[in-house]
């Protein structure tokens, strides 16, 4: 599975559980940190937990067992990062997202439209 395919699985899972403002940033050639960074928002602690659970479960199911290499933060801190090495997912409460504005830090990164890209990859 490519890093782009994994990023699309993660974004679709976040969308399925109604995460807000899902962005996929293509960091290939811009950063050595990861290939794709996904940023999405939740509106409450239970919503953040549901997004986290949905992404992890879908990735594990679609990849036949892959789990994140790392996880930082807890939902009660309102910011959790799932690290799949080539794909990093930031699940943030909308208030935290407004404060840290990760999209602005990576404003030069192209955005991947996961709704049309997932159809193109079939």
HURA-V741419 format. One record per backbone hydrogen bond with DSSP energy under -1.0 kcal/mol. CO is the residue of the C=O (numbers start at 1). NH is the residue of the N-H. E is the energy in kcal/mol with one decimal. If there is no record, write none. Layout:
[[CO | NH | E] [CO | NH | E]]
This chain:
[[2 | 6 | -2.1] [3 | 7 | -2.4] [4 | 8 | -2.2] [5 | 9 | -2.0] [6 | 10 | -2.3] [7 | 11 | -2.5] [8 | 12 | -2.4] [9 | 13 | -2.2] [10 | 14 | -2.2] [11 | 15 | -2.4] [12 | 16 | -2.6] [13 | 17 | -1.2] [14 | 19 | -2.8] [15 | 18 | -1.7] [20 | 41 | -2.4] [23 | 39 | -2.4] [24 | 112 | -2.6] [25 | 37 | -2.3] [27 | 30 | -2.2] [27 | 31 | -2.5] [35 | 27 | -2.8] [36 | 88 | -2.4] [37 | 25 | -3.4] [38 | 90 | -3.5] [39 | 23 | -2.5] [40 | 92 | -2.6] [41 | 20 | -2.9] [42 | 94 | -1.9] [44 | 48 | -2.5] [45 | 49 | -2.4] [46 | 50 | -2.2] [47 | 51 | -2.4] [48 | 52 | -2.5] [49 | 53 | -2.6] [50 | 54 | -2.6] [51 | 55 | -2.5] [52 | 56 | -2.4] [53 | 57 | -2.8] [54 | 58 | -2.4] [55 | 59 | -2.6] [56 | 60 | -2.3] [57 | 61 | -2.3] [58 | 62 | -3.0] [59 | 63 | -2.2] [60 | 65 | -3.3] [70 | 83 | -2.8] [72 | 81 | -2.7] [74 | 77 | -1.8] [74 | 79 | -1.0] [75 | 78 | -1.3] [78 | 93 | -2.7] [80 | 91 | -3.2] [81 | 72 | -2.2] [82 | 89 | -2.9] [83 | 69 | -2.4] [83 | 70 | -1.4] [84 | 86 | -2.3] [86 | 36 | -2.1] [87 | 84 | -3.0] [88 | 38 | -3.1] [89 | 82 | -2.4] [90 | 40 | -2.4] [91 | 80 | -2.6] [92 | 42 | -1.9] [93 | 97 | -2.3] [94 | 98 | -1.8] [95 | 99 | -1.5] [96 | 100 | -2.8] [97 | 101 | -2.2] [101 | 104 | -1.3] [101 | 105 | -1.1] [102 | 106 | -1.5] [104 | 107 | -1.1] [106 | 109 | -1.8] [110 | 26 | -3.1] [112 | 114 | -1.0] [113 | 117 | -2.4] [114 | 118 | -1.6] [116 | 120 | -1.9] [117 | 121 | -1.7]]
